[in-house]
Amino acid sequence: MECVVCTAETVDFAVGTVLGDQAVTYRRCTTCGLIAAADPTWLARSYSQAIARLDVGLLGRNLALSNITAAVLRSQRLRRGTFLDWAGGYGTMTRMMRDRGFDFRHSEPMAENLFARGFEGEPGDRRYDLVTAIEVLEHLPDPAATLAPIALSSDMILATTELLPTPAPQPGEWWYYTPETGQHITFYTEASIRALAGRLGYPFVATGSFVHLFSRRPIPARTAALVRSPRVAYVLGGIASLFDRRHSLTQADVRVARGL
C-alpha cells in the first residue's frame, strides 16, 4: 500500500475496531508520517447518515470557523470575492458567511442543503477566489484525486483537520480517530499536508495544528499568522463580524428566495 498523499511506502502501524464490530488496520507512511485506514470497506455504512450522530459540535465549529475564515479573507483583501464551501454539510457555513456579506456558494453531494438553498456551486462551474474544505480531509480515502477538481477551480484552499500529535498515538489514545463513526480514516502530519498541497499544485502553504491554507501565490505573513493562531483569528473575526453585518446578503437572498 502506497501513501495516499506522497506515494511512498507504508508500514503497518496499528489495529483497531470501528463501528463497534469492524476490524481496521492503520498504516503509516515511512516518509511523510501520514496514517490511513487500509481498505475502508465500511464507508457506505458509516455514511448511512451524512452527519454523524456523534458530531454534536457542528454548529459551534461552524460559528468559530466563520470567524476564522472571515479573518483570513479580510487579510487577503478578498471582501468582494466569490467562494465555495466544498463538502459543506447542511449549508450552515455558506449561510453564516453570506449573512456576513461574503458571496459563498455551497457544494455537498451527501447531505441535504437546508440553509443555503439557491446558492449552490460546484468546483467546475467557475473560478473561485478561495474554496473552504472544513473538516473534510480526514474523511478522504484518496485526498489528492478527490481534491484535484478543487485545485483546478481556485488558487487557494482553506482546509481544516487536526494534525497528528508527536509521537503518533495508537487508536484509543486520540479522540480524532472517532472509531464510533468510522468516518475519519486519514490522519495528517505537517509534512503530509505540505506533500498534499504540492501534489495539487500549491507551492505555498501556511499550516497550523488545525487550519491549513494552500496557495499558488506567496502567503503574506499576516495571513500565515492567522492560520497558525486560530484563536487570534477567531477573536479578530468576531470583532470584524460587527462590521461585516453592514454588507450582509441576507435580505438580498430573501428576495432571491421569493423569486423577485
C-alpha positions as a Python dict, from the first residue, in 0.01 Angstrom:
ca = {
    (1, 'M'): (0, 0, 0),
    (2, 'E'): (143, 335, -111),
    (3, 'C'): (87, 651, 89),
    (4, 'V'): (-231, 814, -40),
    (5, 'V'): (-61, 1154, -27),
    (6, 'C'): (309, 1123, -116),
    (7, 'T'): (303, 768, -271),
    (8, 'A'): (593, 650, -52),
    (9, 'E'): (596, 309, 118),
    (10, 'T'): (371, 249, 416),
    (11, 'V'): (402, 3, 704),
    (12, 'D'): (155, -144, 950),
    (13, 'F'): (105, 94, 1241),
    (14, 'A'): (-188, -24, 1450),
    (15, 'V'): (-506, -228, 1455),
    (16, 'G'): (-840, -128, 1596),
    (17, 'T'): (-1215, -152, 1565),
    (18, 'V'): (-1460, 94, 1408),
    (19, 'L'): (-1840, 97, 1421),
    (20, 'G'): (-1819, -139, 1715),
    (21, 'D'): (-1750, -454, 1515),
    (22, 'Q'): (-1539, -372, 1208),
    (23, 'A'): (-1169, -457, 1228),
    (24, 'V'): (-932, -197, 1084),
    (25, 'T'): (-560, -185, 1014),
    (26, 'Y'): (-391, 154, 1012),
    (27, 'R'): (-79, 201, 800),
    (28, 'R'): (176, 478, 837),
    (29, 'C'): (384, 641, 565),
    (30, 'T'): (758, 598, 613),
    (31, 'T'): (824, 938, 454),
    (32, 'C'): (556, 1193, 545),
    (33, 'G'): (412, 1019, 851),
    (34, 'L'): (51, 1012, 732),
    (35, 'I'): (-166, 741, 892),
    (36, 'A'): (-452, 592, 690),
    (37, 'A'): (-700, 312, 737),
    (38, 'A'): (-624, 31, 493),
    (39, 'D'): (-914, -72, 269),
    (40, 'P'): (-1201, 110, 449),
    (41, 'T'): (-1479, -110, 316),
    (42, 'W'): (-1727, 15, 578),
    (43, 'L'): (-1774, 369, 443),
    (44, 'A'): (-2121, 311, 296),
    (45, 'R'): (-2231, 201, 641),
    (46, 'S'): (-2059, 498, 807),
    (47, 'Y'): (-2238, 742, 579),
    (48, 'S'): (-2586, 599, 614),
    (49, 'Q'): (-2627, 940, 779),
    (50, 'A'): (-2411, 1210, 623),
    (51, 'I'): (-2358, 1391, 952),
    (52, 'A'): (-2260, 1152, 1228),
    (53, 'R'): (-2479, 1148, 1537),
    (54, 'L'): (-2165, 1197, 1742),
    (55, 'D'): (-2095, 1534, 1574),
    (56, 'V'): (-2272, 1747, 1832),
    (57, 'G'): (-2018, 2028, 1781),
    (58, 'L'): (-2118, 2103, 1422),
    (59, 'L'): (-2288, 2437, 1488),
    (60, 'G'): (-2025, 2563, 1730),
    (61, 'R'): (-1750, 2462, 1489),
    (62, 'N'): (-1915, 2649, 1204),
    (63, 'L'): (-1956, 2959, 1418),
    (64, 'A'): (-1589, 2952, 1515),
    (65, 'L'): (-1469, 2881, 1162),
    (66, 'S'): (-1687, 3153, 1010),
    (67, 'N'): (-1488, 3397, 1225),
    (68, 'I'): (-1156, 3241, 1128),
    (69, 'T'): (-1245, 3230, 758),
    (70, 'A'): (-1363, 3590, 761),
    (71, 'A'): (-1036, 3697, 924),
    (72, 'V'): (-834, 3515, 656),
    (73, 'L'): (-1043, 3661, 372),
    (74, 'R'): (-1009, 4012, 513),
    (75, 'S'): (-634, 3962, 546),
    (76, 'Q'): (-622, 3855, 180),
    (77, 'R'): (-828, 4159, 72),
    (78, 'L'): (-1100, 3934, -68),
    (79, 'R'): (-1412, 4101, 66),
    (80, 'R'): (-1565, 4115, -286),
    (81, 'G'): (-1455, 3769, -393),
    (82, 'T'): (-1660, 3460, -476),
    (83, 'F'): (-1612, 3150, -263),
    (84, 'L'): (-1717, 2785, -241),
    (85, 'D'): (-1770, 2582, 75),
    (86, 'W'): (-1700, 2234, -56),
    (87, 'A'): (-1847, 1931, 124),
    (88, 'G'): (-2037, 2180, 334),
    (89, 'G'): (-2291, 1955, 502),
    (90, 'Y'): (-2628, 2121, 551),
    (91, 'G'): (-2512, 2459, 416),
    (92, 'T'): (-2451, 2611, 759),
    (93, 'M'): (-2113, 2766, 678),
    (94, 'T'): (-2237, 2912, 350),
    (95, 'R'): (-2536, 3071, 524),
    (96, 'M'): (-2322, 3218, 801),
    (97, 'M'): (-2073, 3365, 554),
    (98, 'R'): (-2347, 3510, 332),
    (99, 'D'): (-2504, 3668, 641),
    (100, 'R'): (-2167, 3841, 688),
    (101, 'G'): (-2164, 3965, 330),
    (102, 'F'): (-1927, 3713, 170),
    (103, 'D'): (-2050, 3564, -158),
    (104, 'F'): (-2025, 3196, -64),
    (105, 'R'): (-2172, 2901, -256),
    (106, 'H'): (-2242, 2555, -121),
    (107, 'S'): (-2143, 2211, -251),
    (108, 'E'): (-2229, 1881, -83),
    (109, 'P'): (-2325, 1553, -253),
    (110, 'M'): (-2405, 1359, 64),
    (111, 'A'): (-2634, 1584, 270),
    (112, 'E'): (-2943, 1792, 206),
    (113, 'N'): (-2880, 2163, 160),
    (114, 'L'): (-3100, 2306, 435),
    (115, 'F'): (-2962, 2655, 487),
    (116, 'A'): (-2818, 2772, 154),
    (117, 'R'): (-3083, 2672, -99),
    (118, 'G'): (-3047, 2861, -423),
    (119, 'F'): (-2679, 2930, -361),
    (120, 'E'): (-2521, 2605, -474),
    (121, 'G'): (-2197, 2578, -666),
    (122, 'E'): (-1957, 2317, -798),
    (123, 'P'): (-1579, 2321, -848),
    (124, 'G'): (-1607, 2319, -1228),
    (125, 'D'): (-1872, 2584, -1275),
    (126, 'R'): (-1650, 2892, -1231),
    (127, 'R'): (-1326, 3019, -1082),
    (128, 'Y'): (-1342, 3082, -710),
    (129, 'D'): (-1116, 3316, -515),
    (130, 'L'): (-1097, 3059, -235),
    (131, 'V'): (-1251, 2720, -156),
    (132, 'T'): (-1307, 2604, 201),
    (133, 'A'): (-1288, 2235, 295),
    (134, 'I'): (-1392, 2232, 658),
    (135, 'E'): (-1339, 1902, 843),
    (136, 'V'): (-1309, 1714, 514),
    (137, 'L'): (-951, 1591, 468),
    (138, 'E'): (-976, 1322, 735),
    (139, 'H'): (-1275, 1167, 552),
    (140, 'L'): (-1100, 1116, 217),
    (141, 'P'): (-959, 774, 117),
    (142, 'D'): (-774, 935, -178),
    (143, 'P'): (-721, 1303, -92),
    (144, 'A'): (-516, 1404, -399),
    (145, 'A'): (-761, 1258, -650),
    (146, 'T'): (-1066, 1389, -467),
    (147, 'L'): (-929, 1741, -434),
    (148, 'A'): (-798, 1762, -792),
    (149, 'P'): (-1117, 1931, -928),
    (150, 'I'): (-1099, 2181, -641),
    (151, 'A'): (-742, 2264, -730),
    (152, 'L'): (-849, 2341, -1087),
    (153, 'S'): (-1114, 2586, -970),
    (154, 'S'): (-923, 2802, -724),
    (155, 'D'): (-575, 2928, -642),
    (156, 'M'): (-644, 2892, -269),
    (157, 'I'): (-788, 2622, -45),
    (158, 'L'): (-857, 2683, 323),
    (159, 'A'): (-888, 2345, 495),
    (160, 'T'): (-913, 2216, 849),
    (161, 'T'): (-805, 1888, 1003),
    (162, 'E'): (-635, 1803, 1332),
    (163, 'L'): (-269, 1714, 1285),
    (164, 'L'): (-130, 1401, 1444),
    (165, 'P'): (40, 1456, 1779),
    (166, 'T'): (404, 1356, 1826),
    (167, 'P'): (461, 1070, 1886),
    (168, 'A'): (175, 935, 1678),
    (169, 'P'): (-95, 794, 1909),
    (170, 'Q'): (-249, 450, 1894),
    (171, 'P'): (-625, 403, 1849),
    (172, 'G'): (-785, 476, 2184),
    (173, 'E'): (-516, 733, 2270),
    (174, 'W'): (-650, 1016, 2049),
    (175, 'W'): (-1012, 1130, 2017),
    (176, 'Y'): (-979, 1224, 1649),
    (177, 'Y'): (-981, 862, 1537),
    (178, 'T'): (-1357, 863, 1625),
    (179, 'P'): (-1392, 485, 1582),
    (180, 'E'): (-1761, 505, 1678),
    (181, 'T'): (-1846, 661, 1339),
    (182, 'G'): (-1583, 507, 1109),
    (183, 'Q'): (-1578, 831, 908),
    (184, 'H'): (-1227, 951, 997),
    (185, 'I'): (-984, 738, 800),
    (186, 'T'): (-686, 962, 705),
    (187, 'F'): (-470, 1147, 956),
    (188, 'Y'): (-205, 1403, 866),
    (189, 'T'): (125, 1539, 982),
    (190, 'E'): (253, 1881, 875),
    (191, 'A'): (476, 1701, 622),
    (192, 'S'): (180, 1520, 470),
    (193, 'I'): (-23, 1842, 449),
    (194, 'R'): (264, 2002, 258),
    (195, 'A'): (300, 1694, 36),
    (196, 'L'): (-71, 1705, -47),
    (197, 'A'): (-52, 2074, -133),
    (198, 'G'): (245, 2007, -360),
    (199, 'R'): (65, 1729, -548),
    (200, 'L'): (-229, 1962, -604),
    (201, 'G'): (-7, 2236, -745),
    (202, 'Y'): (9, 2471, -447),
    (203, 'P'): (370, 2569, -376),
    (204, 'F'): (285, 2792, -79),
    (205, 'V'): (142, 2654, 244),
    (206, 'A'): (60, 2802, 582),
    (207, 'T'): (-25, 2532, 832),
    (208, 'G'): (-108, 2518, 1198),
    (209, 'S'): (-230, 2237, 1420),
    (210, 'F'): (-584, 2264, 1275),
    (211, 'V'): (-614, 2528, 999),
    (212, 'H'): (-423, 2498, 671),
    (213, 'L'): (-402, 2732, 371),
    (214, 'F'): (-283, 2618, 27),
    (215, 'S'): (-196, 2890, -224),
    (216, 'R'): (-39, 2939, -566),
    (217, 'R'): (78, 3285, -464),
    (218, 'P'): (302, 3378, -172),
    (219, 'I'): (106, 3397, 152),
    (220, 'P'): (151, 3726, 338),
    (221, 'A'): (297, 3697, 686),
    (222, 'R'): (-20, 3846, 838),
    (223, 'T'): (-235, 3571, 682),
    (224, 'A'): (6, 3294, 779),
    (225, 'A'): (-3, 3420, 1138),
    (226, 'L'): (-383, 3392, 1143),
    (227, 'V'): (-369, 3036, 1010),
    (228, 'R'): (-114, 2934, 1270),
    (229, 'S'): (-303, 3109, 1552),
    (230, 'P'): (-672, 3027, 1501),
    (231, 'R'): (-762, 3167, 1843),
    (232, 'V'): (-634, 3507, 1736),
    (233, 'A'): (-814, 3472, 1402),
    (234, 'Y'): (-1133, 3378, 1588),
    (235, 'V'): (-1118, 3689, 1807),
    (236, 'L'): (-1037, 3921, 1517),
    (237, 'G'): (-1306, 3760, 1303),
    (238, 'G'): (-1556, 3802, 1586),
    (239, 'I'): (-1476, 4172, 1612),
    (240, 'A'): (-1498, 4205, 1234),
    (241, 'S'): (-1845, 4046, 1238),
    (242, 'L'): (-1978, 4369, 1388),
    (243, 'F'): (-1874, 4546, 1069),
    (244, 'D'): (-1946, 4260, 830),
    (245, 'R'): (-2317, 4290, 901),
    (246, 'R'): (-2321, 4614, 701),
    (247, 'H'): (-2251, 4401, 392),
    (248, 'S'): (-2493, 4120, 478),
    (249, 'L'): (-2652, 3937, 184),
    (250, 'T'): (-2941, 3810, 395),
    (251, 'Q'): (-3209, 4046, 264),
    (252, 'A'): (-3088, 4011, -95),
    (253, 'D'): (-3107, 3633, -51),
    (254, 'V'): (-3464, 3662, 77),
    (255, 'R'): (-3556, 3841, -245),
    (256, 'V'): (-3391, 3564, -446),
    (257, 'A'): (-3586, 3303, -248),
    (258, 'R'): (-3909, 3490, -324),
    (259, 'G'): (-3824, 3499, -692),
    (260, 'L'): (-3816, 3879, -704),
}
